[in-house]
Amino acid sequence: MNVTISCCRWMCVTAILILAATAVIAQTAPPKDIDAYVDRVRSTFDVPGIGLAIVKDGKVVLAKGYGIRKMGEKAAVDEHTLFAIASNTKVFTATAIGILVEEGKLEWDAPVIRYLPWFRLSNPYVTNEITVRDLLVHRSGLGLGAGDLLWWPPSTYNRDEIARRLQYIPLVTSFRSAYAYDNVLYLVAGQLIESVGGMSWEDFIAKRIFIPVGMTESKDRHSDIGGTANAAWSHAKVEGSVRPVAPFTSDNTNPAGGVVTNAVDIAKWMITQLDSGKTPDGKWLFTPRTNRQLWTIVTPLGTGNPPPELSALRAQFNGYALGLGVNDFRGHKVISHTGGLPGFVSKVALLPDQRLGVAVFTNQESGAAFQAITMHIFDHYLKMNDTDWLAAYQKLMARSDSMMAAANAKTSASRKADSSPSLPLASYAGTYNDQWYGDIQVAQENGKLVITFTKTPSLVGDLEHWQYDTFVARWRDRELRADAFVTFSLRPDGTIREARMEAVSPETDFSFDFQDLLLKPVAKK
């Protein structure tokens, strides 16, 4: 009798354990269709290769590659394939500052000039008041992408020169009154880390973050993407078709976007973030107090209304913390960021209350691809199935493409093609200076005008007459995808007062901040 009872108890306990194990597997396993789904996304949005990582409850659920590293070649993307993750780097910079705060070497709310006495913005009040925290939260008063032409496309300015030129960029809003995404203040944050931490930003990230977290395959600079055998190549749609494009390799703004990593390593990083700073091997990279700082909204943002097919994305709150965005999805807090460089876009997103993290890297500029994959995985773990994310983003992109085409057609239709320049072409030639960028040359060559940004080797373009005293800079490097209007203004005596620029197409990346330039002719000696 006792033996029978013991056996029954043993079988009951075993059954309970089996059911519990099955429940855990059901909770942690990725979507059953994940491989087929990712491949459908790749095909739909013309993405050659994708790296994907999923972590759940402190464990790596999936770290895998899909597709190919480069069009025209057979090498496959795997879990070790490196991708440039661009602005997903920003939280590494914020974390580095958090580590220095914990060590008593920095204070979040101390003025930057306490640590970098040379630092200046164009407004003296802002210069004196801007804090370490302010460098990370996009509320300085600088405009969207302001100063990016100092480094994008790659310039001959070094990091220190870029930081010092910020004093000449006009602020477009009052201090801390509005959100405008910037990269250049993260460059300043990198200079701050170097000054206080006693080593370069790159060395700090490698030694103080990568090594403790176990990110042994990751790189700390843009230029490393080209020197590694197992690395994805950059691709973009150029003049209507997706093709390989030159990778971005300048190290000027590594603190804003220089990390290069893969699915295996980013999984370790997400586990560390989700575990309040504890690394996968149980050591503390930073404390929960710093984790709260990184995840707390500083700059509030509007929620807006998503398009109908993405109604599930309607948020109740939205804001920017320290190198991270914070909002909600289906009643759950989301910590996330995206990144974009020529030929690469990515997303890293966390659902803290689910202990879930998803990272999607692509070697083509398709935000729709990383969004569709991320939301599909989120819904799997939240047990929701009311949205076909692939179909939704496909529809959204088709509408966006149509709107862009209409905007470009409207611009062309408004042109007065029969108008003529006010002056002979030779009169437009000369050196022009913008206070924050520097010199730009306009020269006459073979009866045509050519514009050259003296500090940016790839910004050389032919000026084609558009209408009146407006020309279009057609950049000879067509991979830039950033043709720009150049409009000359005249004085009453017919001499040139100034020139202004702006992008021709609304599709142009905001980092081509041509509109911020005020080009004044330099008197000929």
N, C-alpha and C positions, 0 to 999 in steps of 0.2 A: 504493500500500500504506500509506504513512504517512498519507495523507488518510483512508483507510478506518479505520485504527486510531484516528486522532484523532476521527473521527465516532462510532465505537463508544464511545470513552471519554466523549465529550461526552454521548451518549445515556444511558450508564450513570450519569454524574454527575447528569444532569438527573432521571433516574428516582429516584435516591437522594434528591435534594433534594425532589422531589414527595412521596415517601413520608414524609420527615422532616416536611415541612410539614403533611401530612395527620395525622400522629401528634400534632403540636403542637395542631392544631385540635381533634382528638378529646379531648386532655387538658384543653383550656381551655374548650371550648364548654359552655354550660349544658345542662341536660336538654332534649331535643327537645320534650318535652311541657310545658315549664314554664308557658307561657301558659294552656293548658287546665287544668293542675294547679292553678295559683293561683286560677283562676276557680271550680274545683270546691270548693276550700277556702273561698273567700268565700261560696259558696252554702250549703255545709254548715253553716258556723258563723255565718251571718248577719252577715258583715262587709261594710259598704258599700264601703270602699276600702283598698287595700294599696299601700305603697311597697316596692320590692325592689331590693337592690343585691347583686351578686356580683363579687368581685375574685379574680383568680388570677394568680400569678406576676408580681405588680406591675402588672397591667393591669386595667382595668374590663371585665369580661365582659358585665355587664348592669346597667343602671340604668333602672328602668321603673316606671310606675304602673299600677294595675288598679282598675277600678270607679269609684265616684263619691266626690266630696268630702263630700257631704251628702245624706241621704235626702230625696227630694222635689224635688231639683234635678238638672240635667243635667250640670253641670260635672264633667269627668273628672279622676281622679288621673293625674298624669304624673310624670316623673322629677324635676320641680322642685317638686312639691307638698310643702309643709312639714307635718311631724308633730311633736307633742310627744313626746320620747323618754324623759322622766322619768328614772329612775335609771340609764339608760345615760349620763347626765351625770356620774356619780360618777368615772369614769375620767378625764374632763377635769379635774376638781378634783385628783385624784391626780397627773395629769401636770403641772398647774400647780405643785404643790408640788415635784415632781421637778425642774422647771426652776429653781426657787428654790434647791433644794439644790445643783444644779450651779453656781449663781452664788455659793455660799457664804453665802447669806442665811438658810438654814435647815439643820437637821440632822434626819435621819429619826428618830433615837433620843434627841433632846433633849426635855426636859419642855416641854409646851405653855406652862406659866406663865413660861418664860424669855422668850417672845415676847408672851404675853397675860397679864400679871400679875394681871389681874382675874378670870381664868377659875377657876371652882369647880365641882366635883361634890359630892355630898352627903357623901362620905367624904374626910376630909383626906388620908389616905394616898394614895388614888387621885388626888386633885387634884395632889399633889406628884409622883407617879410617871408619870402618863399622858403619853405621848409624841406627837409629831407623827404617827408611824406608827400609833399606837393610834387616832387619830381616824378612820382609814380602814378598820378591819378588824373592827368589830362584836364587840369582846371587852371592853368597858369595865366590864361589870357591870350596865349598864342593861338593862331588859327589852325584849322585842320591841315596836318602834314607840314606845317610851317618849318622852313629850313631844310626840308628833305633834299632839295637840290644841291645842298652842300655835300651830300654823300651818294645820292641816287640820281642817275646812274653813277657808278664808281668815279670818284673825283681824285684829284691829286692833293687835296687837303688832307692833313693828318687829323687825328682825333682831337688834339689840343686846339688846333686852328679852328675846327668846326665849333667846338664849345665856346671859344672866345668870340666868334662872329655872331653868336646869338644876341649880343647886346644891340645889334643894328636892326633886328627884325621887329617891326612895329607890333604891338599887341592889338588884337582886334576886339577884345571884350575886357571888361573889368576883371580884376583878380578874383578868382574862385567863384565867379558868377555863372560860368557856362562850361560845358564839356566840349572839348575839341581834341581828338586823338592826335598825339604827337609821338615822334620817335627820338627827337634830338635831346629831350630832357632825360631820357634813359641813357643816352651817351654821357651826359653829365653825371648821372648816377654811377656809371662805370668809372668815371674819373674820381668820383668820391670814394668808391670802394678801393681803388688803387692808392689814393692818398692816405686813407685811414687804415686799410688792411695790410699795407706793406708789400703788396704784390699786384701784378696786373689783374684786370678783371678776368682774363682768360685763365691765369694760374689759380686765382681764387675759386672760380667755378670748378676747375678740374680737381684741385686738391681738397677743397672744403665741402664740395657738394658731390661731384661725380664719384670720387673714391669712397666716401662713407656710404653713399646710397648703393654702390655696386654697379654703377653705370660705366662698366669697363670698356665698352665699345663706342661710347659717345665722344664727340669732338666739341671743342669750345670756340670754334671760329668758322666763319663762312668759307674761307679758303680751303678748309679740309675736305669739303664735299668733292673736290676734283682730284684729290690725291689718294683716294681709297678704292680698292678693287671692287668691293661689294657696296656700291653706292648707286642710288637711283639717279637717272639723268633728268634734267628739267625739260618740260614740254609746254607748249602754249599754242593757242589758235592764232596764227599769223596770216592775215589777208585771206581768211576763210577756211583754213585747214590747220589741223593740229600737227605740229612738227617739233622735233628737238630744237631747243634754243640754248644759247649760252647761259651757263649757270652764273649766279651772282657770287663773286668771289672776293669782294672788298671787305676788309676787316674793320673798317672805320666804325661801324655801328654794331659790332658784336654784342654789346650790352642790351641792345634793343631787339636783336634778331639773329644772333650768330650760332645758336646751338644746332648741332647736327646729331641726330640720334636714330634709333630704330625701335621696333616693337618690343623687343626683349628689354631694353633699358628703360623705355618710357613706362613700362608696366611697373618697374621698381619705383620710379618717381611717383606714379599715381598712388601706389600703396603707401609711400611715405607721407604724401599729402593727406590721404584719407585717414591715416593713423596719427594725425596731429604732430607730425615731425619724427615719428619713430621709423627707422629704416627697416627693410625686410629682415635684417639679422638681429633686430631688437635693440639697436642703439639709437640714441636721440641725436638727430641732426639739428633740430631746434625744438623748443618747448611748445606745449599747447598754447601758451600765451602768445607766442609769435604766430602760431597758426591762426588764432582768432584775429590778430591784426591783419594778416594776409587776406582773410576771407570777409572782413567787415567792410561794407559799402562806405566809401568816402564821398564819391561824386554821384549823386542820384541822377537817374536817366528816366525819360518817359517810357511808358510801356507800349503805347501805340496800339494799332489794330492790325493783326496779320492778315494777309489775303485769305479769302474764303477757304481755299484748299488746305491752308495751314492753320485753321482755326484752333487746333489743339495747342498751338504755341502761344495762345493769348496768356500774358503774364499779369500777375498782380503787383509785382515789384521788379525793379531793374536798376542796376547801378554798377559802378566800377569800384573795385577794392584796390589792392596793391598788386598790380600785374595780373589781375584776374577780373572777369566779369561775374556778377552775381544776379541771378534772377530765379524764377520758379517755373516748373513744368508739371502740370497735372497735380498741383498741390505740394510738390517736392522742391526743396531748394537745390539749385544747380550752380556749381562753380565751374567756370569754363573760360577758354580763350581760343582764338583762332590765330592763324598766321599765314602770311602770304609773301612770296618773293617771286621773281620771274621763274615760271615753270613749276612752282611748288605751292600748294596750300594745305593746311592741316587744321585739325581741331582736337583739343583735349578737354574732356568734360567729365565732371564728377557729380554723382548723386550721393551726398554724404550720408543721408539717413538710410540708404540702401547699401552703403559701403561698396558702391559701384563706380568704376572708372572706365571710360572708353577713350581711346586715342585712335584717330584716323589720319594717316599721312597719304598724300597723293603726289604723283609727279606730273600733274597737269593742273591748270588753274580752274578747278571746278569745285566751288563751294557747295554746289548742289549735291555733289557726290559725298562729301564728308558729312553733310547734314542728313541726307537720306539714310546713311549707314548708322550714324549716331542715334537718330531718333528711332529707327527700327529696333536697335538693341535696347534702348531705354524702355520702349513699349513692351518688349519681351519680358523684361524683369519686373515691370509694373503690371504685367498681365492685362495689357490693353491691346485691342486690335481694331480700333475704329478708324485708323488712318493708313492709307496706302502711301507711304512716304515717297517711294520712288515715283509713283504716278503723280503725286502732288508737286514734287520738285521738277519733274519733267514738264508739267503744264506751266508752272511758274517761269521756268527758263524760256519756254517758247514765247510766253507773253512778254518777258523782258527783252528777248531778242527783237520781237516785233516793235516794241516801244523804242529801242535804241535805233533801229533802222528808220523809224518814222522821224525821230529827232534829227538824225543825220541828214535825211532827205529834206527836212524843213530848213536846215541850215543851208544846204545847197540851193534850195529854191529861192531863198531870200537874197542870194548874191546878185549884185548888179554887174554882170559879166562884161558889159560894154563900157564900164567906167575905166578911167585911167589914173595912174599915179599923178600927184600934183607936181612932182619934181622929176628931173632926170635920175635914172637909177644911181648914177655916181654920187648924187647928193645924199643918198641914204647911207652910203658906205662910211665907215669910221669905227672908232672904239666907243662903246657905251659902257657905263659903269652902274652897277647896282650896289648899294651900300653894304648889303649883307653877303651877296654872292661874290661880287668882284667884277672883272671885266668880261665883256662879250664883244666879239668882233663881227662887224658886217663888212664884207669885202665884195668887190665886183670882180668876177672871174668869167672870162669868155662871154661877156655881155649879160651875165646874170648875177644876182646877188646870192651870197653864201653867208650863213650865220654860223659862228663857232663860239661855244662856251669854253673859255680859255682854261678852265680848271676841270672840265669834264670831257675827256677824249672822245666819247661816243656821241656827244651832242654837237654834231656837224650836220647842217641841213641846207638844202637849196630853198631859197625864198622864191615862191611862185606868187605872182600877183593874184590877189583875190578880188578886191574891189577898192576903189579910192586909194587911201594910203594904208591899206591893210594887205599883208602878205601872209602866206602859209609856209611855215618851216616844215618841209618834208625831210625828216631825218633820214640820212643815208643808211643808217642801221635800222632796217624795217622791223626788227624784233622789238624795238622800243615801243611801238604802237602808241605814239604820243605826239602826233603832229600838232602844231600849235600855231594859232594866229599871232602875228606880230603887227601891231598897229602904231603907226608913227603920228604924233601930234605936232603941228607946226605953230611957230610964232607968227605974229602979224607980218613980219618981214620975210616970211617964207623959209626961215631956217628951222631946223628940227628942235623942238622943245624937249621931247621925251618919247619913249616907246614903251608900250605895255604889251603883255602876252597873256594868252589864255588857251587852254586846250580846245582843239577843234571838236572832239567827240566827248560826250558824257561818259563813255566807256574808259577814258583815260584814267590810269591809276592816280589817286589823290597825292601820291608822293611827288608827282611832277607838279610842284606848286608854282607853275609859271605865273599864275595870277598875282603872286606876291612880289614879283619883280617890278621895280621902277627904274627903267633904264634911261640914264641921262647921258647925252653925248659928251665925250671928253674933248676938251679944246685941243686942237692940233698945235703942236709946237713948231 
